[in-house]
Amino acid sequence: MMMNMRAHKAIYAFYLIVLLGITLVFLKIKNVRASDNIIFVPDDYPTIQDAIEAANRGNTIIVRPGKYVECLKINKPLKLIGSGINITILENAGNGHTVEISKEANNVLLKGFTIQCSFESKWAGIHVRGLNNALEDNYITGHHYGIQIYDSSLNILRNNIMENNIYNFGVWGLFLTHFIHDIDLSNIVNRKPILYWINQHEKCVSQEVGYVAIVNSSRIVIKNLSISNNLVGVLLAYTNNSLVINVTATKNERGLYMVNSHNNVVVLNNFSENHWSGISAISSSKNIFAANNISLNLNCGIRLSHSYNLLNTISENNTIIGNTIKSNKDGLYLEKSNNNFVCGNTFVENTQAAIVSDESSRNIIRKNMIENNEYGLRIIASKDLIYNNVFINNSIQVDIYPYLSSSCVWNDSYPNGGNFWSDYKGVDEKSGINQDQPGGDGIGDYPYTIDAKNQDRYPLMLQCLENDPPKADFSQNPIEARIEEGVLFRDNSFDVDGQILLNLWNIDGEYYWLSKEWVKLFTEEKTVTAMLMVFDDNGAINFTSKTFSVRRFISTLIILAQDKANVREKIEISAVLMDEDNNPIVGALVYFYISDSSFEDFIGYAPTNSFGVATLYYDVEKEGNLQLKALFMGNEKYAGTSTSKSLFVKGNPYTFWIFTSLLAVTVIFTFLRFKKRIKMRRETLGKL
């Protein structure tokens, strides 16, 4: 009995010790968490937002695997770390961005989440306003915006995947600092990488990417891309002298967004079905928009505007020529934009206005087809020059905003005239500056009146879009190109009834556009096509091309050596290597051989010196009629060549006499020995 009681006490004591140990371990874990500033969800707090609100600045929040239906607002620096994509899932709860990093929150790390939304909304998966934040290893899907960075700076993005959002990715801002982020190719939209370049120059974007941003850069070529479902398809921020060509940007919020970017060329692109605009340019000047298809954008086809924040800089001196602008809300919207040239475009079936001029001045709008729009033009407090356009069957040809004064000039001087109006009711029976001379002149006798301050004095009776296209032509010197030799291409194009506004070269797949002359070096043998495309001031295009070959320089080789030699004689062999222009080829290896009909032996090789001469020495071993051969195998610049010359080698003249003398000595020596042996034998026989 006593033994049983003792056993029970021992068991109770054991359990008590185990329970005490577990308690101490738990308290120790709690102390470690507190000391390491780590919070676990749902261990310490049931929701992630509760943990965020309870956390101190700089704390780490670890979120266990599971699904959390929340909308998070992060307003302090901390680390929020999930257990990985498809393991920790954050589902939008319907009351805001799924994750918002507020303007007050800097130095936030968001890592390892699937962030999703299962219903239609206007929210973002991740909306960033703070600075110096890091987004890593997240998967964002099902939102209006995937990752939206808004007026923020210095964020780092790594290994984030965005797909099946209406707009997967975008960076928005006005100041240069708003576009300075570290975003590399590991970030993916629509299964294609994000390309985000800052401070790059003279580079080409040609790889298949899902988003392009070029920031504070110059002389960048963006070509042959298809980009969709982003806040912006192509972003040019503080970027100059660059080219956008053959890009299709559709179903973005904006197809092309330019901020404070100048002297760029945007040509032969398709910007369609974007929500806000095909092209938006803020405070951007001296750009050329030519021969683009801009259609079915829900707000504007092209919008030029200004920003008070950017030193009150306006968009001015832009050229808009030869574009097809169709079925947008507004075709072209000029907002506080001056001195722009709009010519040779087709504005058709835009549901509001073909062109809106809003508080703008000194824009030249001429030779445009403006047909079947709700409004041909809408003028709001503007003063522009508008002539030689064709207005056909617009519901309202021109709408002048009644509460602000607008006074545009609607015609050029006589006899160039004004515009063609499909609803003009006048006749053409008179001529002259005042239309008071007998005989018609193609100009209506009475003005086309828009309102009291706006009238076309010289309305045209016929459509006036006739234009002789430019003649594209260029010369090439030299005609036959050689490797590493500069080839000069010179533009000789002309326009008989106007001027050429843009010349665009494509030489061997590379584009050039800032000069009428280019010097191009080629580094390998190939067939090259050079094309020149020119655009005149009426938007007409013409092009020409030439195909030529690039070859290596022809090389020549001459052997300098004696014609005759003796066996075992050391001879000097030199080879002179020159190009076709008689310039020495320096530093090239020349290989030397000696041969006859039965053998060919390699002698050695030597490099050419500054005079193109390669020299070596050779001990002749064989006699006969031999051939010396020199071989240059060629390199990237020079074609290979070889040459040879005869060498007669005879035996050594002293060889016969030496051999005869040795033979005589041998015979005499043998005779003397034989004679001595005979004598010795006789002496031996005599003794016997």
Secondary structure, DSSP 8 states (H G I E B T S, - for coil): -HHHHHHHHHHHHHHHHHHHHHHHHHHHHHHHHHHHTEEEETTT-SSHHHHHHH--TT-EEEE-SEEEE--EEE-S--EEE-S-TTTEEEE--SSS-SEEE-TT--S-EEES-EEE--S--S-EEEEE-SSS-EEES-EEESSSEEEEEES--S-EEES-EEESSSEEEEEE-SSGGGG--EE-TT-EETTEEEEEEES-EEEEE-S--SEEEEES-EEEEEEEEEEESSSEEEEEES-BS-EEEEEEEESSSEEEEEES--S-EEES-EEES-SSEEEEEES--S-EEES-EEE--SSEEEEEE-BTTTTTB-EES-EEES-EEESSSEEEEEESEES-EEES-EEE--SSEEEEEES-EEEEEES-EEES-SEEEEEES-EEEEES-EEES-SEEEEE-TTS----B---STTT---EETT------EETTTT-EES--SB-SS-EEEETTEEESS-BSS--------B--EEEESSSEETT--EEEEE--B-TTS-EEEEEEEETTEEE-S-SEEEE---S-EEEEEEEEEEETTS-EEEEEEEEEEE-B-EEEEEE--SEEETT-EEEEEEEEEETTS-B--S-EEEEEEE-SS-EEEEEEEE--TTSEEEEEEE----EEEEEEEEE---SSB--EEEEEEEEEE--THHHHHHHHHHHHHHHHHHHHHHHHHHHHHHHHHH-
